[in-house]
Amino acid sequence: MSDASAPSLVLAVLPSFSAAAGLPEDDGQKLRTVVEGLLGFALDNAYPDGEPGEVDVTLEAGEGLVQVTVHDWGRPLMSRGGAFGPLPDRLAAVAGDARSVQLLNLGGGGKRLTAEVPVSSSTGAAQVAHQHTDGAPRAAQSGATTPDVIEVRAGTPLDAEAIAELLYENYHLSYVHEDFYRPRYLMAVLEMRQLVSTVAVHEGRVIGHHALMPLAGGACGETGAAVVHSAYRGLGIFGRMVDHTLGAARERGLSSVFGDAVTIHPYSQRAELSHGYHETALQLAMVPGQTTMRGVGDGGPGRRTATLRSYLPFDSQPRQAALPTAYRELLEDIYANVGLAIEPPSATAPNDGDAVTTESDPARALGFLRLRRWDEQAPTALRRAVRELLSQHVDVVYADVDLAAVDVEEAAAELNQLGFFVAGLILHGPDAHDHLRLQLLDSEEVELEAIVCDSPFAERLRQRVLEDMARVSA
């Protein structure tokens, strides 16, 4: 409550929070100074003259920082700080011990004060201190969306520079899609509709971005390059952007969309599941070790981390797929998890083009090969393709076996002989066919122990992937 008890209640939490977060004494005192400053400003300005109300205080320990958020539903003030102009003197004083100090007017959602306190030590775990009293007057519930002041709309080429800046604020220069730091690239792909973008805008500032990247030659698209500015977490913005992007995907006539959620960030997995996505593959070593997210630790110095691929099908028709014996049970479980039935394939193997095609991603040290058919030349072509990709010093090779056009028994056995083990299922790939994805690691700097799978199905998938890795290695 916004009365005389508020400061003592909040400050009483700080010693236990600092201990849980592993903060040295100096950092704990710095955190106390920032919290006192933000809370005092909110109490004095939101509820003047003893007006009753409520203040919501959240502390979150991240990698090398503590995020402080003070939210109230009292008297409105103009947004200040960062892109919104100079801070009031009282908040400017707090900026001596913190960075990214901002005052955000959220309209009917109240006001939010945010700051990041740099610390020399932290567990990186999300530790939350939250004092809450039922029955306090407020105009909106904590975490409610703010459609009156935060606009969610289609991105345009004019938003390109702001999108690049937002990604930098969250990832610095480590984001895996490095072209997204190039505004001219973003302008071009947005103009040609090779990228479909959703943005969230607050008072003219882009504070959220969610992209749909349709795959060439397929009936599917990746929903990725998603970020919400740290000062706007918990306001329902991500969900609003996802809904807008999914509407664009349906309008485009795609059969499904997918996302690759990092296994060091369970929230991204939960966000996809909440919108109807279901896991189909665990892709080890997909994310380079240098990729970082603000407030989220990586998998260890130089260690590559995994992603969970999840699909949201729009087309519920049965899928034509032949399942290899070694992976039949797993693939049947994955199809059931994503809600699709299976029927025998009627398509014949293509006679034109190469049996094996390859592609590499040098920036991420990834190699990809696709097996389009299986004939007497295919084993030799397959081995040659693997050698070619490994010669490019990739850290992992993903092999996709066309389940509608390949002799899957012989192909899976040959790939196992080459060291490939299962990753899972790829839906609506090239030629609108589904593919069994296998993977071959060519680096020892791969995180295998700290893979976080947030759902029971994903955890079972992780166990089966690692069991198959051990089987193939033996």
N, C-alpha and C positions, 0 to 999 in steps of 0.2 A: 504494500500500500504506500501511497505517496505522502506519508506522514513522517514524523520525527524518527520512527523506528527503522525507516528504510536504509539509511547509511550503515547503521550498526549491524543489521541483518545481512546485508551484502558483504560488508568487510569481514564479518565473522567467517564467511565461507573461504576467503582467500588463502589462509594458511594451509588448510587441508587440500585445496585445489593445487597450490604451488607444490606441495609435497607429492601429490599424485602425479603431477606433470614433471617432477624431477627438476624444479627450478632452483638455481642457486639463490642465496639470500638477497643478493643485489637485484636479480631479476624479479624476485618476489616483491621487493619494495617498489621497483619501477612499475610493476603491474598494479600495485595498490594505488600509486599516484595517478595512473591513467584512469582506473575505475572510479576513484573519488572525483576526479575532474569531470568525467562524462556524466556520472550519476548526479553530481551537484548541479551541473548545467541543466539536466533534464528536470530535476525537481523544481528548480527555481523558475524555469521558463514554461514548463508544461502546465503546471497547476499552481498559479500564483494565488496569493491571498488565502491559502489554506484550502483551496478547492480539492475535494476528494478525487482520487483516481488511482491508477496502477502503473507501475513501471516494471518492465520485464528485462532482466539482466541475464545475458548468456556469455559464458566463457568457454572457448574451445581451443584446446592445445593442439597445435600442428607442428610441422617440422620447422624448427627454428623461429617460431612465432606463437603468440597467443592472440586469437581474434576476440575482441571485446565488442559486444553489441548491447546497446541500451535502447529499448523501444518503449515509447509512451503513446498515449491516445489523447493527449491534452491539446493545449493551444497550438495552432499551426505556426510554423516559422518557415522562412525561405530556405531552400536547399543551398548549402554552402560547402566549400572545400573541394579540392581537385578541380574538375572541369566546371564546377558551379561557382567558382570565384573564391575570394579570400574568406577564411574562417573568422567568426567573431573572436574578439580578443581572448575570451576565457577558454575557448577551444584551441586557439592558436598556442596557448601556453601548454596544453596537453601534447601538442605535436612535438615538443622537445624530447619526450620519452616514447613517442609512438610514430608510426607512419600511416599514410592513407587515412588520416582522420577526416570524416565526412559527416555532415548533417543532411539527412535526406527527408524531404517532405513526401509522404506517400498518400496524400489526399485522405480518403476515408479510412486508409490503413494506418493512420497516425504518423509518427515521426520515428526515425531511426538514426542513432548515433553509432558510428562504427570506427574502430581503430585497430591497428595491428601493432602489437608490442613485440619487438625483436628480443629473442632470448637465446642464451648460449647453450641451453640444454632443454630437452623436452622428450617425453616418451613418444610423441607423435600420435598418441591415442586421443580420441575425442572425449575430453573430460568436460562435463557440462555442470555449471552451477546455476541453478534456476530457483528463484524465490517467487512463489505464486500464492495469492490469496483469493479464494473463491468469492464471488459476489461483487468484485470491484467494478465500477462503471467503466466501460470501454465501448468504443464504436464498432470495433471489429475484433474477431478472435485472432490470437497469435498464429501466424502462418497463413492467414487468409490471403487470397489474391487481391490485387489492387488494380482492377481494370479501369478505374477512373483516372489514374495518373500514369500507369505503365501500359503502353500500347504494344501489342503483339501484331506484327504485320509481315508481309512478304518483303524480303530484302531486295534491294535494287543495286545497280552498279554504283550509285552515289553513296552507298553504305560501305563500300569496299575498304576504305582506309580505316574507318572506325572498327570494322570487324577485325582487321589485322592488329590494331592497337589493343583490342580487348583480348585477343589470344595471347599477345605478348604479356599483358598484365597478369594472366593466369598461368602461362607456361614459360614465360621468358622466350628464349629461342629454341626450346627443346621439343616443340610440338611435332608429331610424326609427319603431318602433312605440311612440309616446309613451304610449299607454294602459297599456303594461306597467309604467309607473312608478306606476300607481294601484292599490294593493292591493284596493280595493273592486271595481274593474272586473275584476281577475283572479279575485276570489272569485266574481263573478257568472257569468263565462263558463266557469269551471271547473265550477261547480255545474250549468250548463245544457248542459255537454258541447260548447259552441261552441269550446272550446279543450281539447285533450288534452295534458296536460303530463307530462313525465318529469323527475324530479329525482334528483340524486346527493347523498347525505347522509353527512357525516363527524361522528361524535360529536354528533349533533343539529343540525348546522349545514348548511344547503343550500349546497353548493359547486359545483353544476352544474345546468344546466337545458336541456332540449330540448323544443320544442313542436311539436305538429301542429295546424295551423289549417285545418280543412275549409272548402272554398269553398262559399258558398251557391249552390244551383242547379246544382252540378257534381258529377262523380264523382271529384274530385281534392282533394288537400289540400297545403298548404305546410308543409314541415318547416323551421322557422325559430326565431327568438328563442333561438338556441343559444349558450351560454356556459359555460366552465369557469373557475373561479377561477384566477388566474395561478399561485398557489402549488401547484396540483395538476396542472400540465401534465405530459404524458409518462407518465401512469399508466394509460392505456387507458380513462379515464372517458368521454370523448366517444363512443368506439365502443360502449361498453356502453349508454349512453343512447340512441344511434341505434337499436340493435337492439331496445330496449324500445319505442321510438316506432313503429318499422316494424311490430312485432307488433300494436300497437294499431290501426294503419291497416288492416292486413289484417282484423282482427276487425271493424272498422267497415264493411268491404265496399267500400273505395275501389278504383277502377281503377288509380290511380297516385298517387304523391306527387312533389313537386318541391322544389327548393331554389334560392335565388338567392344565389350565392356572390360576394362582392365581389372585384373584380379588383385590389385593393390588398393582398389577403391570400391568397396562393396556398395556404396550408394548408387553408382552408375548401374550396377546389376539390378538393384531393387527398382530403380527408376524404369528400366526397360520392362521388368516383369509386371510392374503396376500398369503398364500400357498394353499388356497382352502379348508381349514377346515371350518366346520359350527357347531355352538353350538347346543347341544342336551340336556344338563342337567346342573342345578346349584346345586352343592353339598355343602351344608352348613357344616361348621365345619370340613372340610376335612384336613386343615392344622393346626398342633399344634401351640399354641400361641408363643412358643419359637423359631420358625423358623424365621430366619432373612436373608436378602439379603444385600450385601454391597451397601449402598447408598439408600436403600428403607426401609421405616418404616414398622412396623408390624401393626396388627389390634388393638393394645393397649396392655398394660401389661397383659400377660396371656390369652388373648382372642383368641380363635380359629377363623380362617378365611376360606372363601369359595373358591372353585375352579369352573371354567366353563369348562365342558367337551365339546370338539369339535372333530368331526370326518371328515376324508377324505376317502370316499369310493372309492375303486378301482373296485368293482363289482357293476354295476348299475342295476342288475336284481331286479324286484319287491320283496319286503319283505313280508313273510307270517306272519301276525300278527292279533290277535283278540284284539280289543280295548275296554276297559271298558267304560261304559257310562260316568262316572264321569270325565274321562280324555281323552275322544275321541277327542274333539276339539283341545286340547293341543297337543296330539300325532300326529294328522293329520298335524298340523302346523309345528311340529318338522320334520316329514318326508319330508314335502314340503321344509323346509329350507335346509335340507341336500341333496335334489334332488332325493329322492327315492319314488317310488310308493308302494302301499300296496295292498295285495290280501289276501283272507281268507286262514287260515292255513289248510294244508292237513295232517300234522303230527299228530299222535296219542300220547297220553301221555305215557311216558315210564312206564313199569310195574316193572322194576328192580331198586334197589337202594332206598334210602330214598327220601321221598317227599320233605323234607326240609334239606338242608345242610348248615353248618355254617363255618365261618373262621374268625379269629381275627388277628389284627395287633397291638400287645401290645406296640410297640415303638411309634405308632401314636395314640394309644387309639381308634382304629377303629374296628367296628364289621361289618361283612357282612353275609347275609343269602340269599340263593337262593331257591325259591319255584318252584319245578320241575313239580309237578302235584297237582291236587286238588281232594281229595276223602273224605270219612267220617272221616278218621283219621287225615287229614291235619290240621284242626283248632287246635286240641290239640297239634300236633307236632310243629305247628307254634308258639303257645304261649310258649311252653317249650323251643324252640330255642331262642326266644327273652329273656326269663328269664335267660337262660344260658349265653348269651352274656352280658347282663347288669350286671350279677354277676361278670364278669371279669373287671368291672369298666371302660368300654369303654365310651367315651363321645358322640358317635353317632353310630347308627346302620343303615346300608343301606340294604334295602330289594329289591331283584331283582325278579320280577314275569315273568316267561317264557310266552311270548305272543303267542307262537305257540303250547303250550301243557297244559295250565292251564285254568280252568274256571275263567276268569279274573274278572267277575262281583262279584262273591262271595269272591274271594281272595282280591280284592281291598277293598271291604267293611269290611272284617275282619281286614285287616291291618289298615284301618282308625280307627276302634274301638280300636285298640291297640295304637293309637297315631301317626301312620305313615302318612306323607303327601308327596306330589310329589316332586321329584327331576328332573325327565325327562326320557330320553330314552337312553338305552345302546344297541349299535349295535353289531352284529356278536359276541355274547357272547358264552358261552358253548353250545355245540351241534349245533353251528352256528346259534342259535336262537337269536332274539331280546328280550330285557327285559324292562319292566317298572321298573324304579328305584324309590323307595320311601325311606323316611328317618325319623329317630326318634332321636331327640336330648335328651341327658341325662346330659347336663351341662348347667349352666347358663352363663358361660364365653364364649359366642359365639358372634362374631361380626355380627350384622344384619343391622346396620345403614350405615356403611361406605363401603358397597359392591359396587365396581366400575365395571360396565358393559359397555364395550366400544362401542358395536354396538347396533342399535335400537332393533334388535331381542333379543339380550341378556338382554336388559333392560326390554322388555316385559316379557321375561321368568322370570326374577327376581320378577316382580310384581305378576305374576301368582303363583309362588312358595310361596311367602309370604301370598298371599290371601288364598291359600289352607292350609297353616299352621294355619292361623286364623280360617278357617272353621273347620278344624279337632279339634283344641283346644276347640272351642265352643261346 
